[in-house]
Amino acid sequence: MISIDPKDQSVQDNYKLLIGSIIPRPIAFVSTLSEEGVLNAAPFSFFNIVTADPPMIAVSVQRRNGEQKDTARNAISRGQFVAHIADELYIEAINETAANLPPNVSEVEVAGLKAIASTVIDVPGIAEAKIRMECVLEQALPLGGSEGSPSCDLLIGRVVHFHIDDALYEKGRIDAIGLRPVSRLAGNDYSKLGDIFTVVRPS
Ligand SMILES: Cc1cc2nc3c(=O)[nH]c(=O)nc-3n(C[C@H](O)[C@H](O)[C@H](O)COP(=O)(O)O)c2cc1C
């Protein structure tokens, strides 16, 4: 076994170990609204469930040269965002939104995606997504980095409304195959849902 103390290598090398090991990662496509009203959207694979009581999710937005990305800044200033599940049908468009565009340019328009009004919050969602979760920001935690200069903002959102494509929803459950989720590996690699198998938990 290779044995590594993260303190003995660079941030970039630790990053490579994390993104290559923690796979496949689900991808949240997150829309936010700037203070000026520009609809912003970007993908985030540092994404997961926090708790179901009440439903909460977490997205970790890395800072860029010490600066908050638009997603973090907007989510914090408005206290709202929409998380969408990335799927095979719009992953190319999602990827286009990850370009580093200025805050006054809407990635949603650039990628040719369609905005759709939310039910509970002011931030619109993306119509192409089969699952949308309207979120109210529960907490934004600046973490990591060095004293006074965190490396990321961990956004914890409380889901206040779910929107699910009729075709996927069966008695409260989601049809995994129909969702065709896409996940992130390292670098520019992605994966589709692989073979599904069942392991019954011991009682
Ligand atoms: C599939 C994918 C997953 C990504 N995951 C993350 C992530 O978890 N955290 C992060 O900070 N950036 C991530 N990025 C990069 C952001 O999407 C990118 O920096 C984007 O420009 C941020 O947009 P914003 O400035 O509008 O917030 C990812 C990019 C792609 C293509």
PDBQT file of the ligand as one rigid body, heavy atoms in Angstrom, charges set to zero:
ROOT
HETATM    1  C1  LIG A 301     -19.313  18.165 -13.743  1.00  0.00    +0.000 C 
HETATM    2  C2  LIG A 301     -18.681  19.296 -12.983  1.00  0.00    +0.000 A 
HETATM    3  C3  LIG A 301     -18.651  19.249 -11.596  1.00  0.00    +0.000 A 
HETATM    4  C4  LIG A 301     -18.110  20.327 -10.879  1.00  0.00    +0.000 A 
HETATM    5  N1  LIG A 301     -18.096  20.262  -9.506  1.00  0.00    +0.000 NA
HETATM    6  C5  LIG A 301     -17.648  21.331  -8.794  1.00  0.00    +0.000 A 
HETATM    7  C6  LIG A 301     -17.696  21.311  -7.353  1.00  0.00    +0.000 A 
HETATM    8  O1  LIG A 301     -18.155  20.358  -6.726  1.00  0.00    +0.000 OA
HETATM    9  N2  LIG A 301     -17.259  22.423  -6.702  1.00  0.00    +0.000 N 
HETATM   10  C7  LIG A 301     -16.801  23.518  -7.358  1.00  0.00    +0.000 A 
HETATM   11  O2  LIG A 301     -16.456  24.510  -6.733  1.00  0.00    +0.000 OA
HETATM   12  N3  LIG A 301     -16.741  23.557  -8.715  1.00  0.00    +0.000 NA
HETATM   13  C8  LIG A 301     -17.165  22.504  -9.438  1.00  0.00    +0.000 A 
HETATM   14  N4  LIG A 301     -17.131  22.547 -10.817  1.00  0.00    +0.000 N 
HETATM   15  C9  LIG A 301     -16.709  23.791 -11.464  1.00  0.00    +0.000 C 
HETATM   16  C10 LIG A 301     -17.827  24.823 -11.479  1.00  0.00    +0.000 C 
HETATM   17  O3  LIG A 301     -18.987  24.314 -12.128  1.00  0.00    +0.000 OA
HETATM   18  C11 LIG A 301     -17.338  26.075 -12.228  1.00  0.00    +0.000 C 
HETATM   19  O4  LIG A 301     -16.301  26.659 -11.468  1.00  0.00    +0.000 OA
HETATM   20  C12 LIG A 301     -18.404  27.087 -12.507  1.00  0.00    +0.000 C 
HETATM   21  O5  LIG A 301     -17.890  28.064 -13.397  1.00  0.00    +0.000 OA
HETATM   22  C13 LIG A 301     -18.872  27.820 -11.279  1.00  0.00    +0.000 C 
HETATM   23  O6  LIG A 301     -19.881  28.687 -11.697  1.00  0.00    +0.000 OA
HETATM   24  P1  LIG A 301     -20.257  30.033 -10.949  1.00  0.00    +0.000 P 
HETATM   25  O7  LIG A 301     -19.032  30.899 -10.929  1.00  0.00    +0.000 OA
HETATM   26  O8  LIG A 301     -21.358  30.560 -11.800  1.00  0.00    +0.000 OA
HETATM   27  O9  LIG A 301     -20.710  29.664  -9.573  1.00  0.00    +0.000 OA
HETATM   28  C14 LIG A 301     -17.603  21.462 -11.565  1.00  0.00    +0.000 A 
HETATM   29  C15 LIG A 301     -17.617  21.487 -12.971  1.00  0.00    +0.000 A 
HETATM   30  C16 LIG A 301     -18.139  20.416 -13.677  1.00  0.00    +0.000 A 
HETATM   31  C17 LIG A 301     -18.158  20.472 -15.180  1.00  0.00    +0.000 C 
ENDROOT
TORSDOF 0
